[in-house]
């Protein structure tokens, strides 16, 4: 399979089924949030982790305007070198 727009793959695991486009950066990720067990604190869901634990998604989720790279408030909560 090629990596063309006609055959998109998850940016994390490479799978091609059940993909969603992230609202913050438009990347393709496998939608596996339905498999998350409440209060398990598991970190194996790529789309959930991206939405909850990245500098990229934080400003979008908080309703901040502009590009995530310019969000000074988000940088207080995330280590940018990671």
Secondary structure, DSSP 4 states (H G I P E B T S, - for coil): ---SGGG---TTT---SSEEE-TTT--EEE--GGGPPTT------HHHHHHHH-HHHHHHHTT--S-GGG-HHHHHHS-TT-
